[in-house]
Amino acid sequence: MHARELVELAALVAIHADRVVQGPGQLPPGSVEAYWTGSKCRFDRWGRSLKELARRAGEHGAREHGAGSPETALAGVVEEVLSGELLTRVWTAAMCAYDRHRGTEFVEPVARSVLAGHMEARHRVLTLLVSGPALSAVETLRLNRLRHQTERWSDVLLGCAAGCHDIGEFAVDACRARDFADDLAQQRRQPGAQAVWPMVLASLQAAFRQALRARSPNPDLNAKIAASIVACLPAELFASVGMLDSLWLARIAKLTADAQVLIDELLADSPAP
């Protein structure tokens, strides 16, 4: 799964955060665990890749570029870390609101742990952009623009979710996020308010279509993380947003896998014929 699809999932969560927070029943414990394990595995891969690729790219310097070069592979990891912030910040805000709405501590500790790990990976990436010789000046400028773009969109999406939780602690710029929240609240009261969300999604897709490269370095873990989140969302959300077919398939795959686990456990507990 491409990092671009995780950006779209972040928008879906932000727009429908109130339904996730206030929905009936409990989130699937297996999905919460899968979110944690998938995220932790991806942090480990990021750490190893950043270290190794930065070393190799620094050794090759300007002598090697192109699709298979260490610099290009390193840039792909940096893109995944930076753009992935959108989903991590928005999902953490939603899960903290979910627990506080119910007076529980079910998912907030997990979500906060993942957010802390992602912020550590972000710090490594920013250090690399500032001081590392592994990336060319042109690539560094491009990735820094992606960083600014991601930060701004993080605050936009948290502004969408402002109705169910204090978003300030999860925003890059709390004042900017609250300004976005006020603007969106005002637009909802205007005629034609139903067109706001499709416009937000279309703008988000257009913003990241060119900013992210054709391949993501960890598509398997991206898919696992997405499936764990999608399995927690109401199924009808996917009927209302007709552009996230791959995420719907991720939900089906996750539910199928969970059902298979239950069947295996039942068969294991049953006496042999």
ChimeraX attribute file (.defattr): number of C-alpha atoms within 10 A of each C-alpha:
attribute: neighborCount
match mode: 1-to-1
recipient: residues
	/A:1	20
	/A:2	18
	/A:3	27
	/A:4	22
	/A:5	19
	/A:6	23
	/A:7	23
	/A:8	21
	/A:9	21
	/A:10	23
	/A:11	27
	/A:12	22
	/A:13	24
	/A:14	25
	/A:15	20
	/A:16	16
	/A:17	27
	/A:18	19
	/A:19	16
	/A:20	20
	/A:21	22
	/A:22	14
	/A:23	14
	/A:24	9
	/A:25	6
	/A:26	10
	/A:27	19
	/A:28	14
	/A:29	13
	/A:30	13
	/A:31	22
	/A:32	19
	/A:33	14
	/A:34	19
	/A:35	21
	/A:36	19
	/A:37	17
	/A:38	19
	/A:39	23
	/A:40	17
	/A:41	11
	/A:42	20
	/A:43	18
	/A:44	12
	/A:45	15
	/A:46	23
	/A:47	15
	/A:48	12
	/A:49	17
	/A:50	20
	/A:51	13
	/A:52	14
	/A:53	20
	/A:54	22
	/A:55	18
	/A:56	16
	/A:57	24
	/A:58	17
	/A:59	14
	/A:60	15
	/A:61	16
	/A:62	12
	/A:63	8
	/A:64	14
	/A:65	14
	/A:66	9
	/A:67	10
	/A:68	9
	/A:69	15
	/A:70	24
	/A:71	25
	/A:72	19
	/A:73	21
	/A:74	23
	/A:75	25
	/A:76	20
	/A:77	20
	/A:78	27
	/A:79	24
	/A:80	23
	/A:81	23
	/A:82	24
	/A:83	24
	/A:84	21
	/A:85	23
	/A:86	27
	/A:87	26
	/A:88	25
	/A:89	26
	/A:90	28
	/A:91	25
	/A:92	22
	/A:93	29
	/A:94	29
	/A:95	24
	/A:96	23
	/A:97	24
	/A:98	27
	/A:99	17
	/A:100	16
	/A:101	13
	/A:102	12
	/A:103	9
	/A:104	11
	/A:105	13
	/A:106	18
	/A:107	20
	/A:108	20
	/A:109	14
	/A:110	18
	/A:111	23
	/A:112	18
	/A:113	14
	/A:114	23
	/A:115	22
	/A:116	12
	/A:117	18
	/A:118	23
	/A:119	16
	/A:120	13
	/A:121	20
	/A:122	18
	/A:123	13
	/A:124	17
	/A:125	22
	/A:126	16
	/A:127	11
	/A:128	18
	/A:129	20
	/A:130	10
	/A:131	9
	/A:132	16
	/A:133	16
	/A:134	24
	/A:135	23
	/A:136	17
	/A:137	11
	/A:138	9
	/A:139	15
	/A:140	18
	/A:141	13
	/A:142	13
	/A:143	23
	/A:144	18
	/A:145	13
	/A:146	20
	/A:147	20
	/A:148	12
	/A:149	16
	/A:150	22
	/A:151	18
	/A:152	17
	/A:153	22
	/A:154	28
	/A:155	28
	/A:156	25
	/A:157	26
	/A:158	34
	/A:159	28
	/A:160	29
	/A:161	25
	/A:162	25
	/A:163	13
	/A:164	20
	/A:165	19
	/A:166	17
	/A:167	24
	/A:168	18
	/A:169	10
	/A:170	19
	/A:171	25
	/A:172	17
	/A:173	14
	/A:174	17
	/A:175	12
	/A:176	16
	/A:177	26
	/A:178	21
	/A:179	14
	/A:180	19
	/A:181	22
	/A:182	15
	/A:183	13
	/A:184	18
	/A:185	16
	/A:186	11
	/A:187	15
	/A:188	15
	/A:189	9
	/A:190	10
	/A:191	8
	/A:192	9
	/A:193	13
	/A:194	11
	/A:195	11
	/A:196	13
	/A:197	17
	/A:198	11
	/A:199	11
	/A:200	15
	/A:201	18
	/A:202	12
	/A:203	12
	/A:204	18
	/A:205	16
	/A:206	10
	/A:207	15
	/A:208	19
	/A:209	12
	/A:210	9
	/A:211	16
	/A:212	19
	/A:213	16
	/A:214	11
	/A:215	15
	/A:216	19
	/A:217	21
	/A:218	17
	/A:219	14
	/A:220	14
	/A:221	19
	/A:222	21
	/A:223	22
	/A:224	21
	/A:225	24
	/A:226	27
	/A:227	23
	/A:228	24
	/A:229	25
	/A:230	25
	/A:231	23
	/A:232	17
	/A:233	20
	/A:234	13
	/A:235	13
	/A:236	8
	/A:237	16
	/A:238	17
	/A:239	11
	/A:240	9
	/A:241	13
	/A:242	9
	/A:243	13
	/A:244	16
	/A:245	12
	/A:246	13
	/A:247	22
	/A:248	20
	/A:249	13
	/A:250	21
	/A:251	23
	/A:252	16
	/A:253	15
	/A:254	23
	/A:255	17
	/A:256	12
	/A:257	12
	/A:258	16
	/A:259	12
	/A:260	12
	/A:261	12
	/A:262	12
	/A:263	12
	/A:264	12
	/A:265	11
	/A:266	11
	/A:267	11
	/A:268	10
	/A:269	9
	/A:270	9
	/A:271	7
	/A:272	6
	/A:273	3
